[in-house]
Amino acid sequence: MGKLPLDLQALGVDLMSMTAHKMYGPKGVGALYLADRPEVHIEPLLYGGGQQRRLRPGTLPVPLIAGFGAAAEIAAQKMPDDAVRLAQLRDRLWQGIHDIPGIRVNGDLNNSWPGLLNVSVADVEGESLLLALEPLCVATGSACNSTNKEPSYVLRALGLSDLDAQSAVRFSLGRQTTRPQVDFAIGRYRRAVAMLREIAPERVA
Amino acid sequence: MSIDTQNDPYNHLVRALFANPDHAGVLEGGIVVSNADQGIRIELSARVTEHRVERLRYRAWGCPHCIAACEALAAKLEGGPTGDLENFSSARFMQSLAVPAEKSARILVIEDTVRQLGKALRDPTASERQN
């Protein structure tokens, strides 16, 4: 949301939850979309005040809501340019690392949000890869699950082996990401993979 | 770069050893032993002169604690008596590297490999039979 055009009615969406910080808005505020044709009925989880149609009691955080609205407005303005610029940066990043032996993209570059590049590389240990990549702030698995060191269940569902899934790194590019930063990431990733492979014993068949 | 020391899973020693794997490699013509278990792969190679470990090198595939442990043990055991290898205990490394409990089995694999190397240095023909 805030990155790709979304027509919830055309998509036939009944319910959609959204959060402001995914589009550079403040943390701690979100919104819930409920379709009205056909009308979707949900029950509140909390009871008390009658705010927000009796669905979520409590005083509304006005500054956060205003920030969410402003972020949405900016996102709508910048969305087309952001997508083009990020696709260029993502492609530059992939071109810089695609020739590393054993590397693969997880996902479809032509049908995905250009601000993300998820790659796995054969025979490199994921936790060591993350440390060797510092000071890059990248994650294995999904960003919302970044404290979990288990291989991503999403990547496993895509057909990756545990070994390939554990080496998956998710690069997130954003509105503030620059070409020099992408070039730095390319160099750092190449060095990290080379270093870890150099110190690893050959795999026993 | 600033590091959140409270939530950092690696202490300064792990970071320093991981960043400087000076003893990584393999000694051609040396005695070599290897192990693969508990999600790690380790290979140790050594050359001996007059019952002393002249050089000790390792190759490792594993988490940062494992690589740091290999680097630390290679630095410590190189130059010392070969007998130290057979009696090697990883307990001190576990403490100094603050190895989390869930990784202790990996460090014990490293300990076993060091002891295996000690035996092989004492009796190279046994190593040849194993490898």
Interface residues (C-beta under 8 A of the other chain):
Chain A: D123 E125 E127 S128 L131 A132 E134 P135 M195 L196 E198 I199 A200 P201 R203 V204
Chain B: M1 Y10 R15 F18 P21 A24 G25 V26 S34 A36 R41 I42 E43 Y58 R59 A60 W61 G62 C63 P64 I67
